[in-house]
Amino acid sequence: MFNLLLFWVCALIGINAQAQDIKSYPNKPVKIVVPFTAGSLVDVLGRAIGEELQSTLKQSFVIDNKAGASTLLAAKMVATSAPDGYTLMLPTVTTLSLGPQLMSNPGFDPLKDVTPIARLGQTNFFLVVNPNFPARSVKDWIEAVRKNPGKYSYASSGNGSPQHIFMELLKKQLGLNIIHVPYKGSNTSMVDLLGGQVDMAFIDGTLAIPHLKTNKLFALGTSMAKRTVLVPSIPPIAETVPGFDWSGWIAFAGPPNMPGPIVELLADKIRKFQATPAYGVLLDKAAMEPSEPLSPAEMAEFVKKEYKRWAPAIQNSGAVVD
């Protein structure tokens, strides 16, 4: 009887302590882990989110850049952190859909080892060609590649990257023969793309749009089925290849088993920020597509659906990362 009473007393003390922690959250600096280098698109977005949370919650939010292992270095670090809301991260489609399915032993399960909090936006990828390429539409591009199997090459930011898988899906669906040239990141591939050493690539808006404006690259189409708000004149690839609808996305998350009230507090602050004109300016600066805000529960369901949707695409691409 005494042991049972002691158990309930300890349980009540624990619940009361947790309630006090939630009520006072945050009472010390919060770390936001960004799985990319400083200056990257995700880093820019992470710093803006951190500044907003710092302003509204009156506590420091510090960015910690941890790039590596297809973003899983950061994910594993956060997954093993205390679930108290003081270690958070910005996972991407690579973190929660691609990486864990590309590796034989990822050491991270996106369906168990994370607490989804919010979706920050989506990334539309532009299928671009060097201006010397003999096509100015997706239809003409398909015809040119089919007439010259193995002649043309495409750059990606690495094996298993969205850019790699997008192109392999098109190749498989259309029966195309294009040589894959993987690089260590999009910035390095841009040099050869602009110089004509490779003929084409899928690249995000931050890299594509400046070169489209100066006619150093030409965009044939976009990866999302809906027309981009960034350059509305560029048609979706889906207008020529029905069903082609792929995008990247960036989320906000924490370790597994975070307290619900802290999750809801952070989600609410982010949702309010997303409703401001300032957030629209931020998305435009990051060349991201606006997306409907998702609640933590909706975000968890979104992650499950995306993980399942990408599985056959990864298998069909033949991509493997070890």
GITAJO-V73751 format. One record per pair of residues at least 12 apart in sequence whose ideal C-beta (glycine too) atoms are under 6 Angstrom apart, sorted by the first residue. I is the first residue (numbers start at 0). J is the second residue. If there is no record, write none. Layout:
i j
I J
I J
This chain:
i j
21 258
21 260
21 261
24 84
24 261
25 56
25 58
28 59
28 61
29 60
29 85
30 61
30 63
30 86
31 45
31 49
31 60
31 62
31 87
32 63
32 65
32 73
32 77
32 88
33 45
33 62
33 64
33 89
34 65
34 70
34 73
35 66
36 64
36 66
37 64
40 205
40 285
41 89
41 249
43 285
44 119
44 285
45 62
45 89
46 62
47 281
49 62
51 272
52 268
55 268
69 93
69 98
69 320
70 93
70 94
70 98
71 98
71 105
71 107
73 88
74 94
74 107
75 106
75 107
77 254
78 112
78 254
80 254
82 254
82 256
82 257
84 261
87 253
88 252
89 249
90 250
90 252
91 249
92 247
92 248
95 109
95 302
96 305
96 306
96 309
100 313
101 159
101 318
101 320
102 320
112 255
113 252
114 252
114 253
114 255
114 257
115 252
115 295
115 298
115 299
115 302
116 251
116 252
116 262
116 265
116 266
116 295
117 251
117 266
117 269
118 250
118 290
118 293
118 298
119 249
119 251
120 249
120 282
120 287
120 290
121 246
121 248
121 288
121 290
122 203
122 246
122 247
122 287
123 221
123 223
123 227
123 246
123 288
124 201
124 203
124 222
125 202
125 207
125 218
125 221
126 201
126 219
126 220
127 202
127 207
127 216
127 218
128 199
128 217
129 195
129 198
130 217
132 198
137 219
137 220
137 236
137 239
138 239
140 219
141 173
144 175
148 176
149 176
151 177
151 198
152 178
152 180
152 197
152 198
153 166
153 177
153 199
153 200
154 180
154 182
154 188
154 192
154 197
154 200
155 181
156 184
156 185
157 181
158 181
158 318
158 320
159 318
159 320
161 247
162 201
163 318
164 312
164 316
165 201
165 222
165 245
167 316
168 312
171 315
180 197
185 202
185 206
189 206
193 215
204 229
204 286
205 286
208 286
218 233
220 234
220 236
221 233
221 235
222 245
222 246
223 246
224 237
224 244
229 286
262 295
266 295
270 292
273 292
